[in-house]
Amino acid sequence: MEQIELAVKTREVLGKKVQSLRRQGITPVHLYGHGVDSLTLECDSAQLKRILAQAGSTGLINLKIDRAKHPKKVLVREVQRNPIKGDLLHIDFYQVRMEEKVRLVVPIVLVGEAPALRQKDNILAHELTTLNIECLPDAIPNKVEADLSSLTEEGQAIHVKDIKIPSGITVLDHPGQPVARISVPRVKEEEKIEAPEGAAEPAEPREEDSPSTTAETQ
């Protein structure tokens, strides 16, 4: 497995003053973990963007801190961005212990071809895009795959229990939760319940059934 390394420095600037760091191309970073002291750090924003694209939310990162003798194994826990420009605002890293299981979310990737999609009206609905898992840090997958080849007709679905999971990984989602299913667009379903051609028209009311519109005279 490729080693991902990121160099960070101890951060002295705190609070609202971190805005000055961002203007210099530096992103505030926070490191925390189970049974470890939390640290306030900073990192070059351009380098950080490259590492985030490479590691995603599941890749282990060797975090090299200026005052530490050895790098720390971490996962990306939270990424805060400017909602308008998309610039990095803050990153939270979680320090892991290699002998201690962690919980995280991994993406579900659909693979294979669903034979049911060869029928014109059928569509594929991807209902669950991520999976919650628990495993040791060195067993973290960067994705899990759901095979669509068993979907041959409308109404069939792939569920969490159908996904092949590597050994050593525990799935935390309900096994019956649907991941992807074959369905028909709603507009097509409505067309099926239209009245058949040639159906009888409702009878006109008979004249004697209609209320009188004039009063009787004496």
C-alpha positions in Angstrom: 0.0 0.0 0.0 1.3 3.4 -1.0 2.5 5.6 2.0 0.8 9.0 2.1 2.8 11.6 4.0 1.9 15.1 5.1 4.1 17.6 6.9 2.4 19.9 9.4 3.6 22.4 12.0 2.6 23.3 15.5 0.1 26.2 15.3 0.4 29.2 17.7 -2.3 31.3 16.1 -5.7 30.6 17.5 -9.3 31.8 17.4 -10.3 34.4 14.8 -6.7 35.3 14.1 -6.5 32.1 11.9 -7.9 34.2 9.1 -4.5 35.7 8.7 -3.1 32.2 8.1 -5.6 31.4 5.4 -4.6 34.6 3.6 -1.0 33.3 3.6 -2.1 30.0 2.0 -2.0 28.1 5.3 -4.9 25.9 6.6 -5.6 25.4 10.4 -5.5 21.8 11.4 -6.7 20.0 14.5 -5.4 16.5 15.6 -7.3 14.4 18.2 -7.8 10.7 19.0 -8.7 8.2 21.6 -6.4 8.4 24.6 -4.1 11.0 22.9 -3.5 14.7 23.5 -5.2 17.0 20.9 -2.9 19.3 19.0 -3.5 22.5 17.1 -1.5 22.5 13.8 -1.2 24.2 10.5 -0.3 23.1 7.0 0.4 24.5 3.5 -3.0 24.6 1.8 -1.8 23.6 -1.7 -0.1 20.5 -0.3 -3.1 19.7 1.9 -5.4 19.7 -1.1 -3.2 17.2 -3.0 -3.2 14.9 0.1 -7.0 15.1 0.6 -7.5 14.1 -3.1 -5.2 11.2 -2.7 -6.3 9.9 0.7 -10.0 10.7 0.7 -11.8 9.8 3.9 -10.4 6.2 4.1 -6.7 6.5 3.4 -4.2 6.4 6.3 -1.9 9.4 6.4 1.5 9.6 8.0 1.3 13.0 9.7 4.8 14.4 10.3 4.8 17.0 13.0 7.7 19.3 13.3 8.3 18.6 17.0 7.5 14.8 17.0 10.2 12.1 16.5 7.8 9.7 14.6 4.9 10.3 12.3 1.4 9.7 13.5 -1.1 7.5 11.7 -4.3 9.6 11.0 -7.5 9.6 9.1 -9.4 12.6 7.7 -12.4 13.1 10.0 -13.8 16.5 8.9 -13.2 18.9 6.1 -14.6 22.5 6.4 -14.7 24.6 3.2 -15.9 28.0 2.3 -19.5 27.4 1.0 -19.1 29.9 -1.8 -15.5 29.6 -3.0 -14.8 26.1 -1.8 -11.5 27.0 -0.2 -10.2 25.0 2.7 -11.1 26.5 6.1 -10.2 23.7 8.6 -9.3 20.0 8.8 -9.8 17.6 11.6 -7.5 14.5 11.7 -8.1 11.5 13.9 -5.1 9.6 15.2 -5.5 5.9 15.1 -3.9 3.0 17.0 -3.0 0.1 14.7 -4.2 -2.4 17.2 -7.5 -0.6 17.9 -10.6 -0.9 15.6 -12.1 2.3 14.1 -15.5 3.2 12.7 -15.7 5.0 9.4 -17.8 5.4 6.2 -16.6 4.0 2.9 -18.2 4.6 -0.6 -20.2 1.9 -2.3 -19.3 1.5 -6.0 -21.7 -0.2 -8.4 -20.0 -2.7 -10.7 -21.2 -5.1 -13.4 -24.2 -4.7 -15.7 -27.8 -5.2 -14.7 -29.6 -7.3 -17.4 -32.9 -5.6 -16.4 -31.7 -2.3 -17.8 -31.8 -3.7 -21.3 -35.6 -3.2 -21.1 -36.4 0.3 -22.2 -38.6 1.5 -19.3 -36.5 0.2 -16.4 -34.1 2.4 -14.5 -31.6 1.9 -11.7 -32.0 3.7 -8.4 -28.8 3.9 -6.3 -30.4 4.2 -2.9 -27.3 3.7 -0.6 -24.0 5.3 -1.6 -21.9 4.7 1.5 -21.4 1.9 4.1 -20.7 2.2 7.8 -18.0 -0.3 8.8 -15.7 -1.1 11.7 -12.2 -2.7 11.3 -8.5 -2.3 12.2 -6.8 0.6 10.5 -4.7 -1.6 8.2 -7.8 -3.3 6.9 -9.6 -0.2 5.8 -10.8 -0.5 2.2 -11.0 2.6 0.0 -14.4 1.3 -1.3 -16.7 -1.6 -1.4 -18.3 -3.0 -4.6 -22.0 -4.0 -5.2 -22.4 -6.3 -8.2 -25.5 -5.5 -10.3 -25.4 -8.7 -12.5 -28.1 -10.4 -10.5 -30.7 -7.7 -11.3 -32.7 -9.3 -14.1 -36.2 -7.8 -13.8 -38.2 -4.9 -12.4 -38.5 -4.7 -8.6 -35.3 -6.6 -7.8 -32.7 -5.1 -5.5 -29.2 -5.4 -4.1 -29.1 -5.2 -0.3 -26.3 -4.6 2.2 -26.2 -8.3 2.9 -25.4 -9.0 -0.8 -22.2 -7.0 -0.8 -19.1 -9.1 -0.5 -17.0 -7.7 2.4 -13.4 -8.6 3.0 -12.6 -10.6 6.2 -11.9 -8.5 9.3 -14.5 -5.9 8.5 -17.8 -5.6 10.3 -20.7 -3.9 8.6 -22.8 -1.6 10.9 -25.7 -0.9 8.5 -28.8 -3.1 8.6 -28.3 -6.1 6.3 -31.8 -5.6 4.7 -31.2 -2.0 3.6 -31.4 -1.7 -0.2 -28.4 -0.4 -2.0 -29.7 -0.4 -5.6 -33.0 -1.5 -7.2 -34.6 -1.7 -10.6 -37.7 0.4 -10.9 -40.0 2.0 -13.6 -40.4 5.8 -13.7 -43.6 6.9 -12.0 -45.0 8.5 -15.1 -44.9 5.0 -16.7 -46.7 3.5 -13.8 -49.5 6.1 -14.1 -50.0 5.3 -17.7 -50.8 1.7 -16.8 -53.9 2.6 -14.9 -55.5 4.9 -17.5 -59.1 3.8 -18.7 -59.0 1.3 -21.6 -60.0 2.6 -25.0 -63.7 2.2 -25.8 -64.8 2.3 -22.2 -68.5 3.1 -21.8 -69.3 6.8 -21.3 -71.4 7.7 -18.3 -75.1 7.8 -19.1 -76.8 11.2 -19.5 -79.4 11.8 -16.8 -83.0 11.1 -18.0 -85.4 14.1 -18.4 -87.7 12.8 -15.6 -84.7 12.6 -13.3 -83.8 16.3 -13.9 -85.2 18.8 -11.4 -87.9 21.1 -12.7 -86.8 24.6 -13.5 -90.2 26.2 -13.5 -92.8 26.4 -10.8 -96.3 25.0 -11.3 -99.1 27.5 -11.6 -102.5 27.2 -10.0 
